[in-house]
Amino acid sequence: MKVVYPICCGIDVHKKFLVATIVSAEKAPALTYQKKRFSTFNKSLRELRDWLVANHCYDACMESTGKYWVPVFNILEQDIRVVIANPKWVRAIKGNKDDVKDSKWIGELFCFGLVKSSFVPEKPIRILREFTRYRSKIVANRASEKNRFQNGFTVCNIALDSVVSDMFGVSASSITNYLLTERNPDPAACVSFLRGSLRKKAEEVVGSIEGYCLTEDQKWRMLKIREHMEFLTKAIEEIDAKVETLVKPYEPAIRLLCTIPGVKRDSAITILSEIGTDMAQFSSDRRLCCWAGLTPGNNQSAGKKKTVRITRAGIYLKPCLVEVAHAAVKCKTQPYYRNKYERIARRRGKKRALIAIARMILTAIYHMLTNGEMFNPSDWKCDNMPDTLQSKRRDSLRYAVNLLKQHAPLSEEVTTQLQQLIECA
């Protein structure tokens, strides 16, 4: 094997300490090693950096163990090129491993270029990612509280959610507030809170509330749930305001992504916080889709193709892209992805078709951020053209080819190419 990094370091990171091993191939063919243990306190991490620089080691590799690698990366990234590896690529054999052997094994693999680097964006993107991921968690918590609030009325024999379409609309919120704040609420009095088209369902609303079993203790619990929901809503608004200040340098990229059908501003910000704006860190669009967990697996043995399920990668990016795909296939003004979805869904099913659309969208994002172009796929005209116009277009092309054959002899190669153009049209 060829030595890629003549002097490099393998680092085995833990919560309280780390073990670093400098691997040198300058005295080939034998490798030489220098091992040292450091604390994870900042002073000790700076000593690690100085030790590496003193030994002319400017390439290091460590596995992404939880969040323990982040403090080490923060100290080293200014002076050392640090490669963060997925643990499954550098895991040692069980039964013959310890901290020193692990760091040595990581250094040896890295020395010969056998370690795949994980994607670590620049620091502003990492900070933005922390906010967007935190926001997604709070939104999920608020959704859980909404379900808990709605189920609280169900167990009290109040079936209001079976009548209204939104339990948190104006009319439903007024009714629930009345039920929770009054000591002996009258179901007939809830009619006065109805607005708009819900007035036509006055009898159903009263019928869904009559005979309720709502105690004071249950009221207190649901008031606390509602109070928590309001707190989470306010927190989301404050985070959105902070995110808006963080994304100002990336406004051109956000405007580009918003030209894709189904992509709104919130989705564009989430996507940028996960992949950044520099697509040079991914060698190709296929590599990006694989990193996001949207590429089918390659699992074949003895001539038999086994499961090709997508991986579990991209736990924040993949759900966002699937939501975008849901919106894109329902877009009526730009039916580009809707037409593709319908064709794939007939053959592979709706769920696989959505994943395919999400992968197409991510591929488009890669090329848009690379070239700085708006959304304009090469097959846009053909895909958005009605079937009748497409057939007329092909007939016109066939007529032109036949006319050309009558006036000038064409070779078989040219005829074949023209036929392929007609089929692709």
N, C-alpha and C positions, 0 to 999 in steps of 0.2 A: 504494500500500500504506500501511496505517496504522502509525505509529510506536508501538511497544509500550513500549520502554525509551528515553526521551529521552537518558539518559546511561548508557552501558554499556561493557563492556570485552571484547575478544576476546583470548584468550591462546593462543599456539602453544607447546606444551611439548615440550622435549627433555630428554635426560639431564643435560646440563651447564648448559644455559641455557634461558631462555624469552623470548619477545617478546610484549609486551602493547601493545595499541592501544586507547585510549579513543575511542569514537565518540560524538559529541554531535550531537543533532538540535535543539538549542535555537534555532539560527539557521536555521530552516527557510526554504526547502526544501533548502538545501545542508547537507551533513554536514561536520563538522570533526573532525580526527583529531589525537591526541597519541600518539606511539610511543616506546617505551623498552624497552631490553633489560636483563634481570636474570639473575643467576646462580641456580642452584637450591640454594645454601647457605641455611641458615635466616636468617642476617643479611640477605641480599639479598631473601629472600621477605618478611621483615618490612618492608623498604623498599618493596617492591611494595604491600603492604597499606596502608602510610602514604600512598603516592603516590595510590592509588585514593581513599582517604578524603579526602585534601586536595583532590581534584578532584570531590568529591561524587558519586563513582561507587560505587554499592552493589550493582550487578548485573554479574556477569562470567560468561563462557562459555568453556570450553575442551574440547578433544576428549579422549576417554579413551584416551590413548596408553600402552599397557602399564600399568605401575604408576607412571609418572613424574608423573601428575597427583595422586597421593595426597599427597605432601608439600606441594604447593601448596594442595590442598584443606584440609589440616590447619591451615595457617596462616591461610587466608582465611575459613574457615567461621564463625568467631565474629562477624566484622564485615561480611562480604560474602555476598550470596546468590550462590552459585556453581552454575551449571548445567553438568553433565557431559554432553557430546553424543557420540553414536556417530560415529566418523570418517566413515562413509559418508554422513551427513547434512550434513557441513560440508566435504567434500573439494573442493578447488579443481581447476580444469581443468589437465590436464597440459600442460607446455610454457610455462606463464605463471604460475609460482608460485615463491615463496621464503618465508623465515620471516616477513618483514615483511608480505608480501602475504597470507600465510595468516592471520595474526592480524587483519589488516584485514578480510578476507573473513568470518571467523568473527564479528567484531564487527558487521559490516553485517547479516548474516543474523539475528543475535540481536536487533539493534535493531528489526527489523521482525517479530519473533516467529516466525521461520521455522525455529527449531531446536527439536527435540524433546528434552526433558530425560530423561536416563537416571535410573534409580532408584538412589539412594544412601541406605541406611538410616542410622539414628542410630549413634553410635560404639559403644555397648555391643553392638548387633547386629552391627556390623562385626567387633568383636573375637571374638564368638561364632562368626561365619562363618569366621574364620581357623582356629579350632580344629576345627570340623566338617569343613572342606575338607581340612585336614591329616590328620585321622583317616581320611577316605575314601581318601587317597593311601596311608597306611600299611596299611590293610586290603587295598588292591589289591596292594601290595608283598608282604604276607604270603601272599596267594593265589598270587602268582607263585612265591614260594619253596616253597609246598606242591606246586605242579605240578612244579617243578624237582626236589624231593625224590622225588616219586612216579616221575617219569621216570627218575631215577637208578637205581632198582631195575629198571625195565623194560629198560634197555640192558644190564643185568647178568644178563639171563635169569631174573629173579625176577618171576613174574606174580602176586604176592600181591594186587594191586589187582583182579584178575579174580575173586577168591574172596570177599574181604571187601567190605562195602559202604562202609566208612570206613577209609581208610589211617591215620587218626590217632585211631582208637578205642583202647580199653584193650588189647584183644588184639593188634591190629596194631602198636601202639606197642611193646608188649613184644617182639614178634617182630623188628621192625626194629632195636630197640636191641640185641637179642642178636646179630643178624647183623652189626651194625656194630662191636660191642665185642669179640667173640670172634675169636681168630686163625683157627681152623678150625671154624666153626659146623656143627653136625649138624642137617640138616633134620628128623629124627625128634624131636629135642629140642624143637622148636617146638610140639609138641602140648601140652606142659605149660603153655604160656602162653595157651591158648584159654579163653575164658569164655562162659558163656551158651549161646545157640543155635549159636554158631560151633563148638562141640565136635562137632556132627553132621557138619561138613565137614572133619574132621581129615585124612582121606586126600587131599582136594583141596588143602588147605593144604600138606601135605608134598610133593605132586606139583608144586605151583607153584614150590617152592623148589629141589627136587632138580636137580642139574646146573648150578647157578649159576656165573657167571663174575665174581666180585667180588674185585677186587684191593685192596691196602692203600691205594693212592693214591685209588681211588674211594671207599673208606670214609672217608678223611680229608676229601674234598670234601663228602660227604653229611653228615658230622658238623658241618662248618662251616655248611652250609645249615640244619641243625636248630638249631644255636646261634643263627643269625640269626633264625629263626622265633620262638624263645623270647624273644629280645630285642624283636622287634616286638610280640609278644603282651603283654609287660610294658609297653611304651610305650603301647599302646592302652588298657590298664587305667588307666595314669596320666592319660592324656588324658581318659578318661571321668570320672575323679574330678574333674579340673579343670573339665570342662564342667558337671558337676552343681552346682558352686558358682556358675558363671556364669548358670545358667538359673533360679536361685531366684526372681528377680523376675517370671519368666514362667510360674510354675507354673499359675495359672488358665487361661492360654491353652493350655498343654500338656494339661491335663485335658480341655479342650473338644475338642481335636483327637483325643485318644485315644478319643472316643466314635464316631468314624467307623470303619466296618468296614475292617479291614486296616491301620489306623494304630496303631503301637506307639510307645513312648516315644522310642526312638532316631529313628524317622522324624519324629515330631512336632518334636523338637529341630532336626533338619536342615531341615525346612520353615520353621520360625520363623527360623532363622539366615539363610535366603535371602530371605524376604519381610518379616520383621519382624512386628509386631503392629498397626501403624497402617495400615489399609487406605485411609485418605484419600489416601495418596500415589498410589494407582491410581484413576483416575476411575470405573472399573467393573470387574466381574468379567471382562468380555471383554478389557479392556486388560491385566489381570493374566495371563490365559491366553495372550495374544499375547506378553507379555514373557517368559513361561516357555517359549515355543516349542511350545505345544500347540494352536495354532490353525491350521487349513489355510490355505495361501496363497491370495491373490486375484490370479490371473494370467490376464487375459482380453484378447484383442486381435482386432479385426475380427470380432467375434461368436463367436470360438472360445475355449473355455475350455481353457487349457493346464494344466501340472502344478500341483497344489495341495498339494504336499508341505509338511510342517511345517518350520519353520526350525531352525537349529542352536543357537538360544538356549537358556538354562537348562541348561548342561552339568552342573551339580550338582543342580539342583532337578528337572529332568525325569527322570533315572534314578531318583531317590528316589520320585517319584510313580508311575512305572511299576512299581516294586517293590511299592508300596502297592496299585496296581491289581491286580497278580498275586495278592496276598493277599486282596483284597476279593472277587474273583470266585470264590475257592475257599472263602469263608466260608460255613458251613452254618447257623450260628445266626442270621445276618442276611443273607438272600439278596437284598437290595435290588439291589446292583450285579451279582450273578451273573445275575439275570434280565435286566437290561439288557444285560449283556455277551452273553448267548446270543442275544438278539434282533438285536443289531448284527452279531455274528459271522456269522450266517447270511446277511446281506446284503453285508457289506463285508470279511469276513475277520477272523481272530483278531488280527492285529497292529494293524489300524486300530481294532478294537473296544477293545483295551487302551488305545490313545492316547485314545479317546473317554471311557473310564472315568476315566483320569487327569485329563482336563479337567473332568469332572463333579466329581471329588473336589476339585480346586483351586477350582472355582466354589463348592462347599459351604464350603470353608475361608474364602473371601473373605466370604461372608455370615455365617458363624459368628463370625468375628473382628470383623466390623462391628457385629453386633447382640448379641454376647455370649451366643448361644444354643447349646444342645447340638445334636447331629446329629438332625434331625427333618424330612426332606424332605416337601413338601406331598403327594406321591403315594406316601408310604410305605405306607399301608394298602392301596391298590390293587395296588401292586407286590408286596407280600408275601402277598397273598391267593391261595389256590389257584384254579385256573381254574374248578373247579366252583362255588365260592362266588361268584366274580365273575359267572358267568353267572346264578346265582340272584339276585344283587343287581340285575343289570340287568333281569331278568324282573319283580322286585318293583317296580322303578321304573316300568316300562312299564305294569304293572297299575294303579299309583297314578295315572299320567297318564291312562289310559283312564277310570278311575273319576271323575277330576276333569272330564273332558270330558263325561261323561254328566250330571253334576249342574250344570255351569256352562259356558256358552259361552266359548270362548277365542279370542282373536285369532290371526291367522297368525303374528305376531311372537312372541307368548308360546309358541305351539306349537313354533316353530322353536327357541327358546331351550331349551325342555324337552327336545327331541330331542337337541340338542347336549350337554346335561348327561348324558343317558343314555349317549351315545356315549363321553363322557369318563370315565364311572364305571367 
